[in-house]
C-alpha cells in the first residue's frame, strides 16, 4: 500500500503523468490533421482514439492502484493467459492480407500480440526476481528467459507479425543486457542473433516482408530506387518530413498529407504528418518527450525497492525505446517498414491499451518506492 503520511500528491509521479499526457494530446491533435483530408476517417478515428485513451487511462489507474508485488505472485498466470490469447487468434481471428492478428469482440477488435509485450515483461521480471544470482549472467543463465521469450514470440511469428516478434526479442535483449549480463555472453548473444537473421531473411520471410526489405535496401544503396511502386510510401514520407523545414507548414497545412500522398498516416506514419506541419522544432519537442519518458523509466528502475520492480521498469523503458526507434527509423527511411506503431501517438486501440498498461506498471513501481 502507499504510505499515507506522505500523501498521494507527494508520491504520485507527476513528471511521468505530464509526459504521457503531453504525448497523448499531441497524438490526438496530429491524428485529427492526419485524417482531415479523408472524409471517411475525419470525425471518427480521433474520437475513437480519445475513447481508447480514456479506457486505457482507467486501466492504468487500476494497475497502478494495486501493489505490484501482487503482480509478481500471479505473473505466471498472466503469462499463461497471454499464451491462451495468442492461441485463440488462430481459432477466432479472420485472415486479413495473409495474416491473423485481431480478435473481434462485438464492435471492438483486440490484438493479443500487443498485450503479449507487457505480459512478457512481467514474466521476465518474475523469473529474475526469483533468481538470487548477483554476479554477471552467462549464456547458461539465459536458457530459461529465452524459453519464456520463445513461447509468445513463436506464436506471433506464425500469425505472421514480424514487427511485434522483433519488438519482443529486443525487449528481452534489453532486459538481459541491463540486468548484469557478462560482456562475453553479450557478444555471443549479438553474434548469434546476427547469424540467425541470415536463414530467417532467406527462408522465413513472407513475400511482402521480403519486398519491404529489398525496397529499403534499394532506397539506401541504389542510385535509382523504385519509388513509384513498393518505395512510394517511404519516399513520400521522406518528402513530407523534408518539406517541413525548421518551423513546419502549420496545422492541417501539410501538402503531402492533405493531398493524401502518404498512406497510413494514422497508424504507421503519423510522424510524417507531424514533421511536415510542425517542422524540425516540432520533431525536437516530440522526440524530446520520448527521450525523457525512456530516461525517466530507467530512473524509476534505479530507485525501485526490489528486483521485480526494477526489471519491470527496465522492460517498460525498452518497450518505449524500441517502438520509438523502429517507427521513427522506418518513417525516415533508415529502417525497413515493419508495421510498428508509435506509442500513444499512432491510432490503434490495442496499441493504446498496451502502452497505458505499461504506464500503469511504471507508475506503480514509482509510487511504491516509498512503501517498503
C-alpha positions in Angstrom: 0.0 0.0 0.0 1.0 3.6 -0.5 2.4 5.4 2.6 -0.5 7.6 3.9 1.8 10.0 5.7 3.4 11.4 2.6 0.1 11.8 0.8 -0.7 10.7 -2.8 0.2 14.2 -4.1 3.8 13.8 -3.0 4.1 10.1 -4.1 2.3 10.5 -7.4 4.8 10.6 -10.3 3.9 13.9 -11.9 6.7 14.1 -14.5 5.6 10.7 -15.8 2.0 11.7 -15.9 2.6 15.1 -17.6 4.9 13.5 -20.2 2.5 10.7 -21.1 -0.4 13.2 -21.2 1.5 15.6 -23.5 2.4 12.8 -26.0 -1.3 11.6 -26.0 -2.7 15.1 -26.5 -0.2 15.8 -29.3 -1.1 12.5 -30.8 -4.8 13.1 -30.9 -4.3 16.6 -32.4 -2.0 15.1 -35.1 -4.5 12.3 -35.7 -7.2 14.9 -36.4 -4.9 16.6 -39.0 -3.8 13.2 -40.5 -7.4 12.2 -41.2 -8.7 15.7 -42.2 -8.1 15.1 -45.9 -10.1 11.8 -45.8 -13.9 12.4 -45.3 -14.3 8.7 -44.5 -12.0 9.0 -41.5 -12.4 12.6 -40.3 -14.5 12.8 -37.2 -14.2 9.1 -36.4 -10.7 8.0 -35.7 -9.6 10.8 -33.4 -12.8 10.4 -31.4 -12.2 6.6 -31.1 -8.6 7.4 -30.1 -10.0 9.6 -27.3 -12.2 6.7 -26.2 -9.3 4.3 -26.1 -7.1 6.8 -24.2 -9.9 7.1 -21.7 -10.3 3.4 -21.3 -6.5 3.0 -21.2 -6.2 5.6 -18.5 -8.8 3.8 -16.4 -6.8 0.6 -16.9 -3.6 2.3 -16.0 -5.1 3.7 -12.8 -6.4 0.3 -11.8 -3.0 -1.3 -12.5 -1.2 1.4 -10.5 -3.6 1.2 -7.6 -2.7 -2.5 -6.8 0.6 -3.1 -5.2 2.8 -4.6 -7.9 4.0 -7.3 -5.6 0.7 -9.0 -6.3 1.6 -9.0 -10.0 4.8 -10.8 -9.1 2.8 -13.5 -7.3 0.5 -14.0 -10.3 2.9 -13.4 -13.1 2.9 -17.0 -14.4 -0.9 -16.9 -14.6 -0.7 -13.7 -16.7 1.9 -15.3 -18.9 -0.4 -18.4 -19.4 -3.3 -16.1 -20.2 -1.3 -14.3 -22.8 -0.3 -17.6 -24.4 -4.0 -18.7 -24.5 -5.0 -15.4 -26.2 -2.3 -15.9 -28.8 -3.6 -19.4 -29.5 -7.2 -18.1 -29.8 -6.0 -15.9 -32.6 -5.7 -19.0 -34.9 -9.2 -20.1 -33.9 -11.1 -16.9 -33.9 -9.3 -14.3 -35.9 -10.2 -13.8 -39.6 -7.4 -13.8 -42.2 -6.7 -10.2 -43.4 -4.0 -9.7 -46.1 -2.5 -13.1 -45.4 -2.2 -12.8 -41.6 -4.4 -13.5 -38.5 -3.9 -10.9 -35.7 -7.2 -9.4 -34.5 -10.0 -11.0 -32.4 -13.3 -9.2 -32.9 -15.5 -8.9 -29.8 -18.7 -7.0 -30.5 -17.7 -3.7 -32.1 -14.2 -3.9 -30.8 -11.1 -5.6 -32.1 -8.2 -6.9 -29.9 -4.7 -7.7 -31.0 -3.3 -10.2 -28.5 0.2 -9.9 -29.8 0.3 -6.3 -28.5 -0.8 -7.4 -25.0 2.0 -10.1 -25.1 4.6 -7.4 -24.6 3.7 -6.3 -21.0 3.0 -9.9 -20.2 6.5 -10.9 -21.4 8.0 -8.0 -19.3 6.2 -9.2 -16.1 7.2 -12.8 -16.7 10.8 -12.0 -17.2 10.7 -9.8 -14.1 9.2 -12.6 -12.1 12.0 -15.0 -13.2 14.8 -12.6 -12.5 13.2 -11.7 -9.1 13.3 -15.3 -8.1 16.9 -15.7 -9.3 19.2 -15.0 -6.4 22.3 -14.7 -8.6 24.1 -11.3 -8.2 27.2 -11.9 -10.3 27.3 -11.5 -14.1 25.0 -13.8 -16.0 26.3 -16.3 -18.5 24.7 -17.9 -21.5 23.6 -20.7 -19.3 21.6 -18.3 -17.2 19.7 -17.2 -20.4 18.2 -20.6 -21.1 15.0 -20.1 -19.0 14.5 -16.5 -20.0 14.9 -17.5 -23.7 12.2 -20.2 -23.3 9.9 -17.5 -21.7 10.5 -15.4 -24.8 10.1 -18.2 -27.3 6.5 -19.0 -26.1 4.8 -15.8 -27.3 7.3 -14.9 -29.9 6.9 -18.2 -31.8 3.1 -17.8 -31.9 3.4 -14.2 -33.0 5.7 -15.2 -35.9 3.1 -17.8 -37.0 0.4 -15.1 -37.4 2.7 -13.8 -39.1 3.7 -10.5 -37.4 7.4 -9.9 -37.8 7.4 -6.4 -36.3 5.9 -7.4 -33.0 8.0 -10.5 -32.8 11.2 -8.4 -33.2 10.0 -6.0 -30.6 9.5 -8.9 -28.1 13.1 -10.0 -28.9 14.5 -6.5 -28.5 12.7 -6.0 -25.1 14.1 -9.4 -24.0 17.6 -8.5 -25.1 17.4 -5.1 -23.4 16.3 -6.6 -20.1 19.1 -9.1 -20.2 21.7 -6.6 -21.1 20.6 -4.1 -18.4 20.5 -6.8 -15.7 24.2 -7.6 -15.4 24.9 -9.8 -18.5 28.6 -10.7 -18.9 30.3 -8.9 -21.8 31.4 -12.2 -23.4 27.8 -13.5 -23.1 26.5 -10.3 -24.7 28.9 -10.6 -27.6 27.9 -14.2 -28.2 24.2 -13.3 -28.0 24.7 -10.5 -30.5 26.6 -12.7 -32.9 24.1 -15.5 -32.6 21.3 -13.1 -33.4 23.2 -11.7 -36.4 23.8 -15.3 -37.7 20.2 -16.3 -37.1 18.9 -13.4 -39.3 20.5 -14.9 -42.4 18.3 -18.0 -42.7 15.3 -16.1 -41.4 15.8 -13.5 -44.2 16.4 -16.2 -46.8 13.6 -18.6 -45.9 11.4 -17.3 -43.1 10.1 -14.0 -44.6 6.7 -13.7 -46.4 6.9 -12.3 -49.9 5.6 -8.8 -48.8 8.2 -8.7 -46.0 11.0 -9.6 -48.4 9.8 -6.8 -50.8 9.9 -4.3 -47.9 13.5 -5.3 -47.1 14.5 -5.1 -50.7 12.8 -1.7 -51.1 14.6 -0.3 -48.1 17.9 -1.7 -49.4 17.4 -0.1 -52.8 16.5 3.3 -51.3 19.6 3.2 -49.1 22.2 1.9 -51.6 20.8 2.1 -55.2 21.2 5.2 -57.3 17.8 4.7 -58.9 15.4 3.2 -56.3 11.8 2.1 -57.3 9.9 5.0 -55.7 6.8 4.5 -57.9 5.8 1.1 -56.5 7.0 -0.5 -53.3 9.1 2.5 -52.4 6.3 5.0 -52.8 5.2 5.1 -49.1 8.6 5.7 -47.7 9.6 8.2 -50.4 6.6 10.3 -49.9 7.1 10.2 -46.1 10.7 11.4 -46.6 9.4 14.2 -48.8 6.9 15.2 -46.2 9.5 15.3 -43.4 12.0 17.3 -45.5 9.3 19.8 -46.7 8.5 20.7 -43.1 11.7 22.7 -42.8 12.6 24.3 -39.4 9.2 25.6 -38.4 6.8 23.5 -40.4 3.9 24.4 -42.7 1.3 24.8 -39.9 -1.5 22.7 -38.5 -3.5 21.0 -41.4 -1.4 22.8 -44.0 0.9 19.9 -45.0 0.5 19.3 -48.7 1.8 15.7 -48.7 -0.9 14.9 -46.1 -3.7 17.0 -47.5 -3.2 15.6 -51.0 -3.0 12.1 -49.5 0.4 11.2 -50.9 1.5 9.4 -47.7 -0.5 6.3 -46.9 -1.3 5.0 -43.4 -0.7 8.5 -41.8 -2.9 7.5 -38.8 -1.2 4.2 -37.9 2.4 3.6 -39.0 3.3 7.0 -40.5 1.8 9.8 -38.2 5.3 11.2 -37.7 5.4 12.2 -41.4 2.3 14.4 -40.8 3.7 15.9 -37.6 7.2 16.7 -39.2 5.6 18.3 -42.2 3.3 20.5 -40.2 5.5 21.3 -37.2 8.9 21.0 -38.7 12.3 20.4 -37.1 11.2 22.2 -33.9 8.1 20.1 -33.5 10.1 16.9 -34.0 12.6 18.1 -31.4 9.7 18.5 -29.0 8.2 15.1 -29.7 11.4 13.2 -29.7 12.4 15.0 -26.5 9.3 13.8 -24.8 10.0 10.2 -25.7 13.7 10.5 -24.6 12.5 11.9 -21.3 10.0 9.1 -20.9 12.6 6.5 -21.5 15.2 8.1 -19.2 12.6 8.6 -16.5 11.6 4.9 -16.8 15.3 4.0 -16.2 15.4 6.4 -13.2 12.4 4.6 -11.8 14.1 1.3 -12.3 17.2 2.6 -10.4 15.1 3.7 -7.4 12.8 0.6 -7.2 12.9 -1.3 -3.9 13.1 -4.8 -5.3 14.3 -6.6 -8.4 10.8 -7.3 -9.8 10.0 -3.6 -9.8 13.4 -2.7 -11.3 13.2 -5.2 -14.1 9.6 -4.2 -14.9 10.6 -0.6 -15.2 13.6 -1.6 -17.4 11.2 -3.6 -19.6 8.8 -0.7 -20.0 11.7 1.6 -20.9 12.8 -0.9 -23.6 9.2 -1.1 -24.8 9.0 2.7 -25.4 12.6 2.9 -26.7 12.3 0.2 -29.4 8.9 1.3 -30.5 10.1 4.8 -31.0 13.3 4.0 -32.7 11.8 1.5 -35.1 8.8 3.6 -36.0 10.8 6.9 -36.5 13.5 5.0 -38.3 11.2 3.4 -40.8 9.3 6.6 -41.4 12.6 8.4 -42.2 13.8 5.5 -44.4 16.6 4.4 -42.1 14.9 1.1 -41.3 12.7 -1.3 -43.3 8.9 -0.9 -42.9 7.7 -3.5 -40.4 4.4 -2.1 -39.2 5.4 -0.8 -35.8 3.2 1.9 -34.2 4.5 4.9 -32.2 3.2 4.5 -28.6 0.4 6.9 -27.6 0.8 8.7 -30.9 -0.4 6.3 -33.5 -4.0 5.3 -33.9 -5.0 1.9 -32.6 -7.0 0.5 -29.6 -4.7 -2.4 -28.8 -1.6 -0.2 -29.1 -3.0 2.5 -26.8 -4.2 -0.1 -24.3 -0.8 -1.8 -24.2 1.0 1.5 -23.8 -1.3 2.5 -20.9 -0.8 -0.9 -19.2 3.0 -0.2 -19.4 2.4 3.3 -18.0 0.4 1.8 -15.2 3.1 -0.6 -14.3 5.7 2.2 -14.4 3.6 4.4 -12.1 3.0 1.5 -9.8 6.8 0.9 -9.3 7.4 4.7 -9.0 4.8 5.3 -6.3 5.7 2.3 -4.2 9.4 3.2 -3.9 8.2 4.9 -0.7 6.2 2.0 0.7 8.9 -0.6 1.6 
